[in-house]
């Protein structure tokens, strides 16, 4: 992000000192509408590398579902975790 110049800094400070009722928003663009917003859309949990031993048939089934078996395994584990947490 760009650093503010002196004039911009003065303007921001002047606005900060003003009461909200005195600030004109007539020339401000329309506010963002949050219709259709998705909670957690950009949430990216931290991933940890892990070595795990799975039954061969379980791993074969995960891989047979197509690309992304690790993501699928994570989703299955997360669903189980959330179901358990609701109890």
Phi, psi and omega per residue, in radians:
X1 nan 2.465 3.122
X2 -1.203 2.549 3.066
X3 -1.387 2.513 3.125
X4 -1.300 2.528 3.045
X5 -1.459 3.098 -3.061
X6 -1.073 -0.737 -3.124
X7 -1.092 -0.792 3.137
X8 -1.103 -0.704 3.124
X9 -1.084 -0.751 3.106
X10 -1.085 -0.752 -3.137
X11 -1.101 -0.742 3.128
X12 -1.109 -0.766 3.129
X13 -1.115 -0.693 3.119
X14 -1.118 -0.740 3.101
X15 -1.118 -0.680 -3.133
X16 -1.100 -0.544 3.141
X17 -1.389 -0.346 -3.086
X18 -1.344 2.639 3.007
X19 -1.264 2.557 -3.128
X20 -0.968 -0.658 -3.095
X21 -1.159 -0.336 -3.121
X22 -1.599 -0.152 -3.109
X23 -1.544 2.144 3.139
X24 -1.477 2.282 3.109
X25 -1.940 0.263 -3.068
X26 -1.028 -0.660 -3.090
X27 -1.682 0.095 3.122
X28 -1.371 2.510 3.112
X29 -1.155 2.764 3.096
X30 -0.956 2.522 3.108
X31 -1.205 2.752 3.118
X32 -1.193 2.391 3.058
X33 -1.617 2.304 -3.049
X34 -1.674 0.222 3.078
X35 -1.088 2.316 3.116
X36 1.414 0.068 3.112
X37 -1.170 2.546 -3.119
X38 -1.989 2.139 3.122
X39 -1.210 2.287 3.079
X40 1.367 0.223 -3.085
X41 -1.009 -0.646 -3.089
X42 -1.829 0.188 3.116
X43 -1.240 2.189 3.107
X44 -2.208 1.754 3.131
X45 -1.128 2.665 3.115
X46 -1.212 2.281 3.118
X47 -1.689 2.460 3.111
X48 -2.069 2.305 3.060
X49 -1.179 2.545 -3.035
X50 -2.640 2.469 2.973
X51 -1.839 2.221 -3.072
X52 -2.398 2.537 3.088
X53 -1.834 2.133 3.121
X54 -2.058 2.683 3.020
X55 -1.074 2.489 -3.070
X56 -1.013 -0.692 -3.116
X57 -1.218 -0.574 3.097
X58 -1.159 -0.811 3.124
X59 -1.111 -0.716 3.118
X60 -1.076 -0.719 3.125
X61 -1.121 -0.794 3.125
X62 -1.017 -0.804 -3.117
X63 -1.215 -0.518 -3.123
X64 -1.215 -0.295 -3.133
X65 -1.356 -0.091 3.125
X66 1.950 -3.051 -3.093
X67 -1.051 2.523 3.070
X68 1.657 0.597 -3.087
X69 -1.135 -0.562 3.127
X70 -1.196 -0.696 3.089
X71 -1.126 -0.725 3.119
X72 -1.103 -0.760 3.105
X73 -1.067 -0.752 3.111
X74 -1.065 -0.732 3.128
X75 -1.113 -0.731 3.111
X76 -1.107 -0.760 3.128
X77 -1.161 -0.696 3.117
X78 -1.107 -0.749 3.126
X79 -1.071 -0.736 3.114
X80 -1.132 -0.716 3.132
X81 -1.094 -0.796 -3.120
X82 -1.174 -0.655 3.097
X83 -1.114 -0.748 3.136
X84 -1.148 -0.650 -3.112
X85 -1.184 -0.485 -3.125
X86 -1.319 -0.256 -3.100
X87 -1.208 nan nan
